[in-house]
Amino acid sequence: MEAHGTGTPAGDPVECKALGKVLGARRREPLLVGSVKTNLGHLEAAAGIAGIMKVILALEHREIPASLHFETPNPRIPFAERNLQVVTQRTSLADHPMALVMGVNSFGFGGANAHVVLEEYRQPKACAAVEPATLPLWLSARTPEALRENAARHARFLADPAGASLYDVCYTAACAGRTILSAWLCSETALDKCQNSLPPSLKAGSRRA
């Protein structure tokens, strides 16, 4: 956690109290705290961006630089009770198994306070291609004759190798939202068989694709 950390007798205890209550109390290990102001001084309006730059570099190198001159802790800050630990020496996080997450506090003199959370980017692991699940084909029409024609149209469409995949056609048909007066549910995986899968009442006079 990159604290605002101006070193003031009143401001630092209030900030550390909030950090301990919100973040420190929820952790098993102490929350690491530091401030780039110990390295650069207070940069006034640029203080916040300096903290962000420090955190970005810490995430990139997986290493936290030391906060300098931390010799006499503020007696008004119970660090152990807040589960906070000031980073007094260069600390490597190279072996940390999870993606690193760091925060930056920046408090303006006029009362505009900001907190930014930055997370380390990790290249996602390549996943093996997964074949889409087979969906049922839902065909609908207002009459049995129209239903047979609908089935024939689908068979002709999917017979074209350059056409859409069966999965996409089944999904679109299921989400069409038409008013269904007569319907047929087909679980075949090849539409050239759809006519043979028609119920007997619909086979008469049907056309093959």
C-alpha positions as CSV (number, residue, x, y, z in Angstrom):
1,M,0.0,0.0,0.0
2,E,1.5,3.3,-1.1
3,A,0.4,5.7,1.6
4,H,0.0,9.4,1.4
5,G,2.5,9.4,4.3
6,T,3.4,13.0,4.8
7,G,4.9,12.2,8.3
8,T,2.6,14.6,10.1
9,P,1.6,13.8,13.7
10,A,-2.1,13.9,13.0
11,G,-2.5,12.8,9.3
12,D,-0.5,9.6,9.4
13,P,-2.4,8.1,12.4
14,V,-5.8,8.8,10.7
15,E,-4.6,7.2,7.4
16,C,-3.1,4.2,9.1
17,K,-6.3,3.7,11.2
18,A,-8.4,3.5,8.0
19,L,-5.9,1.2,6.3
20,G,-5.8,-1.1,9.3
21,K,-9.6,-1.2,9.6
22,V,-10.4,-1.7,5.9
23,L,-7.4,-3.8,4.7
24,G,-5.1,-4.9,7.5
25,A,-7.8,-6.6,9.6
26,R,-8.8,-8.8,6.7
27,R,-5.3,-10.2,6.1
28,R,-3.3,-13.1,7.6
29,E,0.0,-11.4,6.8
30,P,0.7,-7.7,7.7
31,L,-0.2,-5.1,5.0
32,L,3.1,-3.7,3.6
33,V,3.0,0.1,3.7
34,G,5.4,2.7,2.3
35,S,5.6,6.2,0.9
36,V,7.7,7.5,-2.0
37,K,7.8,10.8,-0.1
38,T,10.7,9.4,1.9
39,N,12.7,9.0,-1.3
40,L,11.7,12.2,-3.2
41,G,10.1,14.5,-0.7
42,H,6.6,16.0,-1.0
43,L,6.0,16.9,-4.7
44,E,2.9,18.9,-3.9
45,A,0.5,18.6,-6.9
46,A,2.6,15.8,-8.4
47,A,2.7,13.7,-5.2
48,G,-0.1,11.4,-6.3
49,I,1.4,10.6,-9.8
50,A,4.8,9.9,-8.1
51,G,3.1,7.3,-5.9
52,I,1.4,5.7,-8.9
53,M,4.8,5.6,-10.8
54,K,6.4,3.9,-7.8
55,V,3.6,1.2,-7.7
56,I,3.8,0.6,-11.4
57,L,7.5,0.0,-11.2
58,A,7.0,-2.2,-8.1
59,L,4.5,-4.3,-10.0
60,E,6.7,-4.6,-13.1
61,H,9.8,-5.7,-11.1
62,R,7.8,-7.5,-8.4
63,E,9.9,-5.6,-5.8
64,I,9.0,-2.9,-3.3
65,P,11.7,-0.3,-2.6
66,A,12.4,0.7,1.0
67,S,10.8,3.7,2.7
68,L,13.8,5.6,4.0
69,H,14.4,7.2,7.5
70,F,11.8,5.1,9.3
71,E,13.7,5.0,12.6
72,T,11.2,6.2,15.3
73,P,7.6,5.0,14.6
74,N,4.9,7.4,15.4
75,P,3.7,6.4,18.9
76,R,0.1,7.2,17.9
77,I,0.1,4.4,15.3
78,P,-0.2,0.9,16.7
79,F,1.3,-0.9,13.7
80,A,1.0,-4.4,15.0
81,E,-2.6,-3.9,16.2
82,R,-3.5,-2.5,12.7
83,N,-1.7,-5.4,11.0
84,L,0.5,-2.9,9.2
85,Q,4.2,-3.2,8.4
86,V,6.4,-0.4,7.0
87,V,8.7,-1.5,4.3
88,T,12.1,-0.5,5.6
89,Q,14.2,-2.5,3.2
90,R,14.0,-3.6,-0.4
91,T,11.4,-6.4,-0.5
92,S,11.2,-9.0,-3.3
93,L,7.9,-10.3,-4.3
94,A,9.2,-12.5,-7.1
95,D,8.0,-15.7,-5.5
96,H,4.5,-14.5,-4.7
97,P,2.2,-17.0,-6.4
98,M,-0.7,-14.7,-7.2
99,A,-1.1,-11.5,-9.2
100,L,0.0,-8.6,-7.2
101,V,-2.4,-5.9,-6.2
102,M,-1.3,-2.5,-4.8
103,G,-3.1,0.7,-3.8
104,V,-2.2,4.3,-3.8
105,N,-3.5,7.0,-1.5
106,S,-3.3,10.7,-2.4
107,F,-4.9,13.4,-0.3
108,G,-5.2,16.9,-1.6
109,F,-4.8,20.0,0.6
110,G,-8.2,21.2,-0.5
111,G,-9.9,18.0,0.6
112,A,-10.0,16.0,-2.7
113,N,-8.9,12.5,-1.6
114,A,-8.1,9.7,-4.1
115,H,-7.5,6.0,-3.8
116,V,-6.3,4.0,-6.8
117,V,-6.0,0.2,-7.1
118,L,-3.5,-1.3,-9.6
119,E,-3.2,-5.0,-10.4
120,E,-0.3,-6.8,-12.0
121,Y,-1.1,-8.1,-15.6
122,R,-0.6,-11.7,-16.2
123,Q,-0.7,-13.4,-19.6
124,P,-3.7,-15.8,-19.5
125,K,-2.9,-19.4,-19.8
126,A,-3.8,-20.9,-23.2
127,C,-6.9,-23.1,-23.0
128,A,-7.5,-26.1,-25.2
129,A,-10.3,-25.5,-27.8
130,V,-13.6,-26.8,-26.6
131,E,-16.2,-28.0,-29.1
132,P,-19.5,-26.3,-28.6
133,A,-22.2,-28.4,-27.0
134,T,-24.9,-29.8,-29.3
135,L,-28.1,-27.8,-29.0
136,P,-31.5,-29.0,-30.0
137,L,-32.9,-27.3,-33.1
138,W,-36.3,-25.6,-32.4
139,L,-38.3,-25.2,-35.6
140,S,-41.6,-23.4,-35.5
141,A,-44.4,-22.5,-37.9
142,R,-48.1,-21.8,-37.9
143,T,-49.1,-24.8,-40.0
144,P,-47.7,-28.4,-40.5
145,E,-47.0,-27.5,-44.2
146,A,-45.0,-24.4,-43.2
147,L,-43.1,-26.5,-40.6
148,R,-42.0,-28.9,-43.3
149,E,-40.8,-26.0,-45.5
150,N,-39.0,-24.5,-42.5
151,A,-37.1,-27.8,-41.9
152,A,-36.2,-28.0,-45.6
153,R,-34.9,-24.4,-45.6
154,H,-32.7,-25.2,-42.6
155,A,-31.4,-28.4,-44.2
156,R,-30.5,-26.5,-47.4
157,F,-28.8,-23.7,-45.5
158,L,-26.6,-25.9,-43.4
159,A,-25.7,-28.1,-46.4
160,D,-23.6,-25.2,-47.6
161,P,-20.0,-25.6,-46.1
162,A,-19.6,-21.8,-46.1
163,G,-22.8,-21.3,-44.0
164,A,-23.1,-20.8,-40.3
165,S,-22.4,-23.6,-37.8
166,L,-25.1,-25.8,-36.5
167,Y,-24.5,-24.5,-33.0
168,D,-25.1,-20.9,-34.1
169,V,-28.2,-21.8,-36.1
170,C,-29.7,-23.8,-33.2
171,Y,-29.0,-20.9,-30.8
172,T,-30.6,-18.3,-33.1
173,A,-33.7,-20.5,-33.7
174,A,-34.1,-20.9,-29.9
175,C,-33.9,-17.2,-29.3
176,A,-36.0,-16.0,-32.2
177,G,-39.0,-15.4,-29.9
178,R,-41.6,-16.2,-32.5
179,T,-45.2,-17.1,-31.6
180,I,-45.3,-20.9,-31.9
181,L,-48.5,-22.6,-33.0
182,S,-46.8,-25.8,-34.3
183,A,-43.3,-26.8,-33.4
184,W,-40.8,-29.6,-33.8
185,L,-37.7,-30.3,-31.6
186,C,-34.9,-32.0,-33.4
187,S,-31.8,-33.3,-31.6
188,E,-30.0,-34.5,-34.8
189,T,-26.4,-33.1,-35.2
190,A,-26.7,-33.0,-39.0
191,L,-29.5,-31.1,-40.8
192,D,-29.4,-33.3,-43.8
193,K,-31.1,-35.9,-41.6
194,C,-33.8,-33.5,-40.4
195,Q,-36.5,-34.7,-42.8
196,N,-36.1,-38.3,-41.6
197,S,-36.5,-37.1,-38.0
198,L,-39.8,-35.4,-38.6
199,P,-42.8,-36.9,-36.8
200,P,-44.9,-39.2,-39.0
201,S,-47.7,-36.7,-39.1
202,L,-45.4,-34.2,-40.8
203,K,-43.5,-36.5,-43.2
204,A,-46.2,-36.7,-45.9
205,G,-45.4,-34.5,-48.8
206,S,-42.2,-33.2,-47.3
207,R,-39.3,-32.3,-49.5
208,R,-35.7,-33.5,-49.1
209,A,-33.0,-30.8,-49.1
